[in-house]
Amino acid sequence: RFFGSRLLLFTGKSLWIGTATKGVFKLPLKDFKAPPQPVKGLEFSKVTGLAVYDGFLYAGTSRGVYRLEEQIWKPQPKGLLQGSVEITDIASSRNALYIVEKQSGLFRWNTKTLAWEGRPVSLQPKPKGYKSLLVHPDNPDLVFIGSHPENWPHLLYKTQDGGSTWKSIRSFQVDPEAPPNWTSTLQNIEVMAFVPGTSQSLFLADWSNLWKTTDTGESWLQKHHGLQNTCITDLKIHRQNQKILYLCAADNGLMISEDSGTHWRRAMNGVADGHAREIEIS
């Protein structure tokens, strides 16, 4: 039921695909007609995310973190707490690699010691679990993590110093003209994304809403025009035109906004099923 947010990853010559029951697959970009080839070693793991850092491909899984070395997945457990191996998300920036472990929270990779360094949320009460992760692509110290959807209330946390100190984000303003919803605040965080070229503006999608902030996550406004109450599963922002957004929804499929999320329209002509899980932009 709960997936990671980076299950498709492009590198220079390949597309890497993470799955829930069959590990990781590799698809050469020069030949899309060829079937994806399994990368042996993670066949019995639930893959929750993929990331490239320092020239290596990393996979977060339900039983730990792995790094691909000479086509072999090698575990990277050093620094993780004993019994804390359920990685719920993984992300890299220009100078950092982070993972989120379900029970222990945030860890940062130390390239000198080849070990994970814990950066736990230093607030009370602490959430009972963690799931979502976002790192700014150019500022590795600006990080957001979300609580796991199994535990209520659903919470969002921000750090601006790489996890040394944390702030709980609680300002989510519902538009009075929005369709009625069973909750008036944040639900399970599914995906987060910075608007390209900025650290102040970003979007957050949960299971029933889309939210936008222009003050680095201090306060959030609901975006709803054209959207129904549905499970939002992915969000991508066009790099050349930041006003164009693509949204995947479990009930409506692909939704497109051309005005920074103010209005949305459905774009599923030719597709029978209304569900959409993830989208990538070339």
Phi, psi and chi 1 to 4 in degrees:
 res  aa     phi    psi   chi1   chi2   chi3   chi4
   1 ARG       -  -38.4 -179.4  178.3  178.7 -176.7
   2 PHE  -105.4  119.2  -52.1  117.1      -      -
   3 PHE  -111.5  170.8  -66.1   85.6      -      -
   4 GLY   -82.9  179.1      -      -      -      -
   5 SER  -110.8    4.8   56.8      -      -      -
   6 ARG  -136.7   70.6  -63.6  167.9 -173.1   86.5
   7 LEU   -94.7  -11.9  -61.1  176.6      -      -
   8 LEU  -118.7  131.9  -62.8  176.0      -      -
   9 LEU  -141.6  123.2  177.7   66.0      -      -
  10 PHE   -91.8  133.8  -75.7  102.2      -      -
  11 THR  -116.8 -169.6   57.6      -      -      -
  12 GLY   -55.9  -42.2      -      -      -      -
  13 LYS  -125.4    3.3  -61.6 -179.6 -180.0  179.6
  14 SER  -143.9  157.6  -57.3      -      -      -
  15 LEU  -110.3  126.3  169.2   64.0      -      -
  16 TRP  -103.9  138.1  -56.6   84.1      -      -
  17 ILE  -127.3  119.1  -52.8  162.4      -      -
  18 GLY   -94.6  140.1      -      -      -      -
  19 THR  -126.5  168.8   71.9      -      -      -
  20 ALA   -84.8  -24.7      -      -      -      -
  21 THR  -133.6   -7.3   58.1      -      -      -
  22 LYS  -128.1   16.9  -63.3 -176.6  179.1 -179.4
  23 GLY    80.7 -143.2      -      -      -      -
  24 VAL  -115.2  140.4  177.4      -      -      -
  25 PHE  -120.1  155.1  -70.8   76.9      -      -
  26 LYS  -123.4  131.2  179.0 -179.3  179.3 -179.0
  27 LEU  -124.2  116.2  179.7   63.7      -      -
  28 PRO   -65.6  134.7  -18.9   31.5      -      -
  29 LEU   -69.5  -22.4  -63.6 -179.3      -      -
  30 LYS   -79.1  -10.4   64.3 -179.6 -180.0 -179.9
  31 ASP  -147.5   84.6 -173.5    9.2      -      -
  32 PHE   -74.3  -13.6  -81.4  111.2      -      -
  33 LYS   -77.5  -21.0  -65.0 -177.6  179.7  179.7
  34 ALA   -72.8  143.8      -      -      -      -
  35 PRO   -69.5  145.9   25.0  -33.6      -      -
  36 PRO   -59.4  139.2  -21.4   32.7      -      -
  37 GLN  -100.5  129.9  -61.9  -61.4  -47.2      -
  38 PRO   -68.1  141.3   24.3  -33.1      -      -
  39 VAL  -100.5  110.8 -176.4      -      -      -
  40 LYS   -65.4  145.2  -65.0 -178.1  179.0 -179.8
  41 GLY   125.9  -20.7      -      -      -      -
  42 LEU  -123.9   27.1  -64.2  179.2      -      -
  43 GLU   -61.4  -26.6  -67.1   87.4  -15.1      -
  44 PHE  -111.1   21.0  -57.2  103.3      -      -
  45 SER  -113.4  146.2  -61.8      -      -      -
  46 LYS   -84.3  114.8  176.8 -178.7  179.1 -179.9
  47 VAL   -83.7  127.1  178.8      -      -      -
  48 THR  -111.3   -3.9   53.6      -      -      -
  49 GLY   175.4  155.4      -      -      -      -
  50 LEU  -129.3  145.7  -59.5  168.6      -      -
  51 ALA  -153.8  148.4      -      -      -      -
  52 VAL  -108.4  131.5  170.3      -      -      -
  53 TYR  -151.0  131.7  179.2   66.7      -      -
  54 ASP    54.9   36.2 -160.8   24.7      -      -
  55 GLY    85.0    2.0      -      -      -      -
  56 PHE  -117.7  151.6  -70.0   97.0      -      -
  57 LEU   -95.7  127.3  176.4   65.1      -      -
  58 TYR  -113.4  147.9  -70.7   81.0      -      -
  59 ALA  -128.4  126.4      -      -      -      -
  60 GLY   -89.6  133.6      -      -      -      -
  61 THR  -136.8  175.5   78.6      -      -      -
  62 SER   -71.6   -8.4   57.0      -      -      -
  63 ARG  -131.1   30.4   54.9 -172.2 -178.8   96.6
  64 GLY   125.4 -175.2      -      -      -      -
  65 VAL  -104.4  139.4 -169.7      -      -      -
  66 TYR  -130.3  149.2  -68.5   80.0      -      -
  67 ARG  -122.8  136.2 -174.8  166.9   74.9 -179.0
  68 LEU   -85.5  115.4 -170.7   61.9      -      -
  69 GLU  -127.6  114.9  -59.3  178.4   14.7      -
  70 GLU    53.6   46.0  -61.2  178.5   -8.2      -
  71 GLN    64.5   24.0  -59.8  -55.5  -52.1      -
  72 ILE  -128.6  129.7  -61.7  175.8      -      -
  73 TRP   -79.5  120.4  -71.2  108.7      -      -
  74 LYS  -115.1  131.1  -65.3 -174.0  176.7 -178.6
  75 PRO   -65.9  147.9   23.0  -32.3      -      -
  76 GLN  -126.5   71.0  -52.4  -66.2  -43.0      -
  77 PRO   -90.1  -10.6   33.4  -34.9      -      -
  78 LYS   -59.6  125.8 -171.5  176.5  179.2 -178.5
  79 GLY    99.0  -19.6      -      -      -      -
  80 LEU   -76.9  146.7  -65.1  179.5      -      -
  81 LEU   -69.6  145.6  -56.9  178.3      -      -
  82 GLN   -59.9  127.5 -174.4  175.0    2.9      -
  83 GLY    85.0   -6.4      -      -      -      -
  84 SER  -103.7   87.6  -61.9      -      -      -
  85 VAL  -130.6    4.4  -64.9      -      -      -
  86 GLU   -88.0   96.6 -173.3  172.9   -9.9      -
  87 ILE   -82.0  122.6  -50.1  -55.1      -      -
  88 THR  -100.8  -14.6   52.8      -      -      -
  89 ASP  -164.5  158.0 -144.9  -19.1      -      -
  90 ILE  -148.8  142.2 -176.9  170.7      -      -
  91 ALA  -157.7  150.1      -      -      -      -
  92 SER  -126.1  153.5   62.4      -      -      -
  93 SER  -121.7 -166.4   73.6      -      -      -
  94 ARG   -63.6  -32.6 -176.9  175.2  -62.4  178.0
  95 ASN  -129.3   17.8  -61.3  -51.6      -      -
  96 ALA  -156.3  153.1      -      -      -      -
  97 LEU  -128.3  128.0  174.5   67.3      -      -
  98 TYR  -123.1  152.8  -71.8   96.1      -      -
  99 ILE  -132.4  158.3   57.8  171.6      -      -
 100 VAL  -118.2  122.0  170.7      -      -      -
 101 GLU   -98.4  139.4 -158.9  -79.5  -35.0      -
 102 LYS   -54.3  -43.3 -176.8  177.7  179.0 -179.2
 103 GLN   -95.1  -32.9  -58.5  -60.8  -31.5      -
 104 SER   -98.3  -17.1  -55.6      -      -      -
 105 GLY    91.0 -140.1      -      -      -      -
 106 LEU   -85.3  139.7 -171.0   70.5      -      -
 107 PHE  -133.8  145.7  -71.9   83.2      -      -
 108 ARG  -119.8  138.2 -177.0  169.0  178.5  170.0
 109 TRP   -80.3  130.6 -178.5 -112.3      -      -
 110 ASN  -102.1  112.3 -172.1  -42.0      -      -
 111 THR   -71.7  -18.3   55.2      -      -      -
 112 LYS   -82.7  -43.7  -65.3 -178.6  179.6  179.6
 113 THR   -92.7   -9.0   61.8      -      -      -
 114 LEU    53.1   48.8  -61.8 -179.5      -      -
 115 ALA  -144.1  158.7      -      -      -      -
 116 TRP   -88.2  136.6  -63.5  101.3      -      -
 117 GLU  -110.4  122.6  -63.2  177.7  -14.2      -
 118 GLY   -70.3  135.5      -      -      -      -
 119 ARG  -127.7   66.3  -54.6  -67.3  173.6   88.8
 120 PRO   -68.7  152.5   25.4  -34.6      -      -
 121 VAL   -65.8  122.8  172.3      -      -      -
 122 SER  -100.7   44.6   53.9      -      -      -
 123 LEU  -126.6  156.4  -61.0  173.8      -      -
 124 GLN  -121.3  140.4  -63.8  -66.8  -22.0      -
 125 PRO   -76.8  145.6   29.6  -35.2      -      -
 126 LYS   -79.1  145.3  -67.9 -176.6  179.0 -179.7
 127 PRO   -67.3  156.5   23.6  -33.1      -      -
 128 LYS   -82.5   -8.2  -62.2  179.0 -179.1  178.8
 129 GLY  -169.0  161.6      -      -      -      -
 130 TYR  -130.5  154.0  -57.4   86.8      -      -
 131 LYS  -141.6  -53.6  174.2 -178.5  178.7  -72.4
 132 SER   -98.0  152.5  -55.1      -      -      -
 133 LEU  -146.0  137.1  169.4   65.0      -      -
 134 LEU  -142.5  129.0  177.4   67.0      -      -
 135 VAL  -121.4  134.3 -175.4      -      -      -
 136 HIS   -65.7  135.0 -168.5  -85.6      -      -
 137 PRO   -63.3  -25.7   19.8  -31.7      -      -
 138 ASP  -113.4   -8.6  -61.8  -43.8      -      -
 139 ASN  -128.1   94.9 -180.0    3.3      -      -
 140 PRO   -68.0  -10.5   25.5  -34.3      -      -
 141 ASP   -88.6  -11.9  -68.2  -31.0      -      -
 142 LEU   -94.8  107.8  178.9   54.3      -      -
 143 VAL  -135.8  140.0 -177.6      -      -      -
 144 PHE  -119.2  139.3  -68.8   84.1      -      -
 145 ILE  -134.2  153.4   63.5  172.2      -      -
 146 GLY  -121.1  157.0      -      -      -      -
 147 SER   -75.5  161.7   60.9      -      -      -
 148 HIS   -76.4  141.0 -160.8  -81.2      -      -
 149 PRO   -65.9  -13.8   21.9  -33.8      -      -
 150 GLU   -68.5  -18.1  -68.4  176.4  -19.2      -
 151 ASN  -119.4  130.2  -55.7  -65.9      -      -
 152 TRP  -106.0  142.0 -176.6  -95.1      -      -
 153 PRO   -80.7  157.9   30.1  -36.2      -      -
 154 HIS   -82.6  131.0  -61.4  144.8      -      -
 155 LEU  -127.5  154.2  -57.1  171.3      -      -
 156 LEU  -124.9  136.1  175.7   67.8      -      -
 157 TYR  -126.0  148.8  -60.1   93.4      -      -
 158 LYS  -132.2  140.8  179.6 -180.0   76.5  170.8
 159 THR  -129.6  142.7  177.0      -      -      -
 160 GLN  -114.9    8.9  -61.7 -172.7   88.1      -
 161 ASP  -132.9   35.3   52.3   18.3      -      -
 162 GLY    71.0   19.0      -      -      -      -
 163 GLY   102.8    3.3      -      -      -      -
 164 SER   -69.8  -39.6  -63.7      -      -      -
 165 THR  -131.6  154.0   59.0      -      -      -
 166 TRP  -131.0  156.7  -69.2   91.8      -      -
 167 LYS  -133.4  134.7 -177.7  175.5 -175.9  178.2
 168 SER   -86.1  129.3  178.3      -      -      -
 169 ILE  -100.9  121.3  -54.5  -61.9      -      -
 170 ARG  -129.1    1.7  -61.3  179.9 -179.9  -87.0
 171 SER   -92.5   97.8  177.0      -      -      -
 172 PHE  -126.0  110.0  -69.8   86.6      -      -
 173 GLN   -98.6  117.7 -178.3  175.9  -19.9      -
 174 VAL   -83.9  134.2  175.7      -      -      -
 175 ASP   -71.5  125.9 -170.0  -31.1      -      -
 176 PRO   -63.0  -19.0   20.3  -31.7      -      -
 177 GLU   -90.3   -0.5  -62.3 -178.8   -3.8      -
 178 ALA   -73.2  157.2      -      -      -      -
 179 PRO   -58.9  147.3  -21.2   31.7      -      -
 180 PRO   -62.8  143.6   22.7  -32.9      -      -
 181 ASN  -134.1  157.3 -157.9  -17.8      -      -
 182 TRP   -73.5  -16.5   69.6  -84.7      -      -
 183 THR  -132.0  150.5 -179.5      -      -      -
 184 SER  -108.8   17.5   59.0      -      -      -
 185 THR  -146.2 -164.0 -174.7      -      -      -
 186 LEU   -64.0  137.3 -178.5   68.8      -      -
 187 GLN  -109.1 -158.4  -64.5 -176.6   49.2      -
 188 ASN   -59.0  125.8  166.8   51.6      -      -
 189 ILE   -77.9  123.0  -59.0  170.2      -      -
 190 GLU   -99.6  -44.5 -170.0   66.5   26.0      -
 191 VAL  -154.9  147.3   62.7      -      -      -
 192 MET  -131.1  150.6  -62.5  175.6  -80.5      -
 193 ALA  -152.8  132.2      -      -      -      -
 194 PHE   -77.3  143.4  -77.7  101.2      -      -
 195 VAL   -68.3  126.8  174.8      -      -      -
 196 PRO   -53.1  133.9  -27.1   35.1      -      -
 197 GLY    87.7    4.8      -      -      -      -
 198 THR  -141.9  153.7  177.3      -      -      -
 199 SER  -110.9   -4.4   60.3      -      -      -
 200 GLN   -91.1  -31.3  -68.3   78.2   33.2      -
 201 SER  -107.1  129.3  -61.7      -      -      -
 202 LEU  -154.5  162.2   58.0  148.9      -      -
 203 PHE  -113.8  152.1  -72.1   88.6      -      -
 204 LEU  -137.4  131.0 -178.7  155.0      -      -
 205 ALA  -115.3  129.9      -      -      -      -
 206 ASP  -115.1 -164.2   62.9   20.2      -      -
 207 TRP   -74.2  -13.4  -79.7   -1.6      -      -
 208 SER  -135.3   -5.4  -69.1      -      -      -
 209 ASN  -144.4  163.1  -81.9  -54.5      -      -
 210 LEU  -118.5  134.1 -178.9   71.9      -      -
 211 TRP  -123.5  149.7  -51.6   88.7      -      -
 212 LYS  -132.7  141.4 -178.6 -179.8 -179.5 -179.4
 213 THR  -127.7  147.0  178.9      -      -      -
 214 THR  -122.0   10.9   56.6      -      -      -
 215 ASP  -129.3   43.2   56.1    8.4      -      -
 216 THR    57.4   38.1  -40.8      -      -      -
 217 GLY    85.7    6.1      -      -      -      -
 218 GLU   -69.7  -36.7  -66.7  -62.5  -48.3      -
 219 SER  -142.9  149.2   58.4      -      -      -
 220 TRP  -129.5  142.2  -63.0   80.5      -      -
 221 LEU  -117.0  139.2  -61.2  176.5      -      -
 222 GLN   -74.5  136.0 -178.2 -171.9   33.4      -
 223 LYS  -116.3  122.5  -62.6  -67.1 -178.5  177.9
 224 HIS  -141.5  -16.2   64.0   86.7      -      -
 225 HIS   -59.9  115.0  -66.2  -77.7      -      -
 226 GLY    94.8  -10.1      -      -      -      -
 227 LEU   -99.6  145.1  -67.5  175.9      -      -
 228 GLN  -102.9  167.1  -60.0  176.1   12.3      -
 229 ASN   -65.9  113.2  -69.3  -11.1      -      -
 230 THR  -158.3  172.2 -172.1      -      -      -
 231 CYS   -91.1  109.2 -179.4      -      -      -
 232 ILE   -87.9  129.0  -61.4  169.1      -      -
 233 THR  -117.9  -16.3   54.1      -      -      -
 234 ASP  -158.8  156.2 -163.5   13.8      -      -
 235 LEU  -148.0  129.5  169.6   68.6      -      -
 236 LYS  -132.4  145.4  -67.8  -65.0 -172.3  -60.4
 237 ILE  -115.1  132.4  -56.8  171.5      -      -
 238 HIS   -65.7  128.0 -162.1  -69.7      -      -
 239 ARG   -74.0  -29.3  -69.4 -169.4  173.9  -85.3
 240 GLN   -88.2  -26.4  -79.7   69.5   46.4      -
 241 ASN  -133.5   98.2 -173.0  -16.5      -      -
 242 GLN   -71.4   -7.8  -61.8  171.3    5.4      -
 243 LYS   -80.5  -14.9  -67.4 -176.1  178.2 -178.5
 244 ILE   -94.2  122.2  -59.0  177.9      -      -
 245 LEU  -122.9  145.4  -78.3   69.9      -      -
 246 TYR  -120.6  129.0  -59.1   90.1      -      -
 247 LEU  -126.1  131.9 -167.0   74.1      -      -
 248 CYS  -100.1  131.7  -73.2      -      -      -
 249 ALA  -130.2  145.4      -      -      -      -
 250 ALA   -71.2  -23.6      -      -      -      -
 251 ASP  -105.4  -34.0  -62.2  -32.9      -      -
 252 ASN  -103.9  -11.6  -78.0  -35.8      -      -
 253 GLY    80.7 -137.1      -      -      -      -
 254 LEU   -81.7  125.2  178.5   63.0      -      -
 255 MET  -117.8  141.3  -54.5  -67.9  -66.7      -
 256 ILE  -125.7  136.1  -61.8  177.5      -      -
 257 SER  -121.6  137.6  172.8      -      -      -
 258 GLU  -115.3   13.2  -62.8  174.9  -32.8      -
 259 ASP  -136.9   46.1   54.8    9.1      -      -
 260 SER    62.7   31.3  -61.6      -      -      -
 261 GLY    90.8    3.7      -      -      -      -
 262 THR   -70.2  -42.2  -58.8      -      -      -
 263 HIS  -130.0  149.6  -59.9   89.0      -      -
 264 TRP  -131.2  150.2  -66.2   86.5      -      -
 265 ARG  -137.3  150.5   59.8 -179.7  174.0   85.0
 266 ARG   -83.3  140.4 -170.8  171.5 -172.0  -95.3
 267 ALA  -135.2   78.3      -      -      -      -
 268 MET  -131.7   21.1  -70.2  -68.6  -76.5      -
 269 ASN   -60.0  129.5  -69.5  -22.3      -      -
 270 GLY    91.9   -3.6      -      -      -      -
 271 VAL  -114.5  124.2 -178.0      -      -      -
 272 ALA   -73.9  -43.6      -      -      -      -
 273 ASP   -84.0  137.7 -167.6  -16.7      -      -
 274 GLY   -83.8   -8.3      -      -      -      -
 275 HIS   -83.7  146.0  -63.9  -71.1      -      -
 276 ALA  -140.9  140.6      -      -      -      -
 277 ARG  -110.6  -45.8  176.0   63.6 -150.2  167.5
 278 GLU  -152.8  150.8 -174.2  161.8   -9.0      -
 279 ILE  -137.3  143.5 -175.8  171.5      -      -
 280 GLU  -127.8  150.1  -64.0  -67.0  -23.0      -
 281 ILE  -115.2  129.6  -53.7  173.2      -      -
 282 SER   -79.3      -   67.6      -      -      -
